[in-house]
Amino acid sequence: MRFTREQFVDLLTFGDAPRPMFCELFGPLVGLAEEWLAQGASRDEVEMVGFDWDYVPYTECGGATGPFPMREPETLDEDAESLVQRDMLGRTLKLYKSAATVPLPLDFPVRTMDDWLRLKPLFEFREDRVDARTVDAARAAQAQGVLVVGRIPGGWDIARELMGEETACLAYYEQPELMRDILDTVGDTAVRVFQRVTERLVIDQLYVHEDMAGKSGPLAGPSQVRQFIGPYYRRVWDLLSSRGTRVFNLDSDGSISAVIDALLEAGVNTMHPMEPAAGMDIVKLRRQYGRRLATMGGIDKFVLRRSKQEIRRELEYKMQPLMREGGTVFGLDHRIPNGTPLENYRYYVALGREILGLPPLDGRRKGWGRMGF
């Protein structure tokens, strides 16, 4: 089903949505399509459209808040297995083609304030960060039910991209003035960009990519969120929420339970993908936070490689009546893992639709849109 922007926003804010969404957040990992084709998958199944997933069409708001102007990476070396590039920040990136879709940095440009000051102009405000034609196109699409998304750099993620995880973690203690200047800069830019954009349209969803945690917990704790990241979020959210934005969606893998309270204080009200392997349980979170927190994802992707009985237990628990009262987009907690049998995936889709009271797949209804934004 194609949800409209109004239905999607109402769902995540516990309003008058028609029903919960059942979606695929990110799609398959590299190599799974070949596995499924060997097991008899149709082309529609490999391309995801054969499962008639719920989705909301979305478009960008027309304002750029990250490093600008964007430039394509320079290719340094490439062979059948890997691609090495240098990006606009000066980092060397390496992509292993058979295993990933996102390249990994091999080095980082910032260790000191002087390093940051050389890159700072890429993050400062300039008028051409706002593309009037894109803003007008977003407004026209919004009138047709398309969700308008505004993005900001992650308060943790931007430090990690500039410094690497170890240096960024230490900088909270050893170079707090550097961390504040980075966040003050991107915050100033985001506010000025969105001030201009929201003169012409309402941004439906503020989105921030963080990936600030692993299985053992977040790399920035509650104290760092409240001292550094939270004030940055709050500046942007106070502006947008005063101009009609209702959803503030944070994307982070791993166990983020320790910082949820601090993130809610900063304005976040939706989180994904909520990984069970890292201890994230969307049912327990709903009982703890009620309507303060909406979730997307939360279904254990690894259960698909186990028995159908285990798949049923997972879905009956996660899709219980409490979770069908709003504030939930049901889906796997990240990409569909390699080794997932096609038969199990078909069973997962059919059972989830049955529990949610959706009609069985009939092959005529098609649709899929990546919901990880």
Number of C-alpha atoms within 10 A of each C-alpha: 15 18 20 19 21 17 20 30 21 18 23 26 21 18 15 14 20 12 19 21 25 23 26 29 26 19 21 18 16 16 14 19 19 12 16 20 14 10 12 11 16 12 13 14 18 19 15 20 16 19 24 25 24 22 22 21 21 22 18 16 30 25 26 25 24 20 20 16 12 11 10 9 16 14 13 12 11 12 9 8 10 15 16 21 19 18 16 16 16 16 19 21 21 19 18 16 15 11 12 13 11 11 16 14 18 12 14 18 17 23 16 13 15 11 13 18 14 11 17 16 13 17 21 20 23 15 10 12 21 20 14 16 10 16 22 16 14 25 21 13 16 23 10 12 18 22 28 24 23 26 23 21 22 25 25 23 19 21 21 20 18 23 21 19 17 10 18 25 19 11 18 17 11 12 16 14 13 20 23 16 15 22 23 18 17 25 26 17 22 27 21 20 22 25 16 17 22 18 9 13 19 23 26 26 25 23 21 22 20 17 19 22 19 16 15 11 18 19 18 20 17 20 12 17 22 17 14 21 24 21 20 24 25 17 17 22 21 14 16 24 18 9 17 14 21 20 25 26 25 21 19 22 24 21 25 28 18 13 19 20 15 20 22 16 15 22 21 25 22 25 23 23 28 28 25 20 17 17 15 22 18 27 17 11 16 18 11 11 13 14 15 16 22 27 25 28 27 25 27 22 20 18 20 25 18 12 10 17 9 13 23 17 12 16 18 14 14 21 20 13 12 14 20 16 15 23 29 27 28 26 28 26 24 24 16 22 17 17 14 19 17 22 14 17 17 14 16 19 19 16 19 20 16 12 14 16 10 13 9 13 14 10 11 8 12 17 17 22 21 17 20 16 16
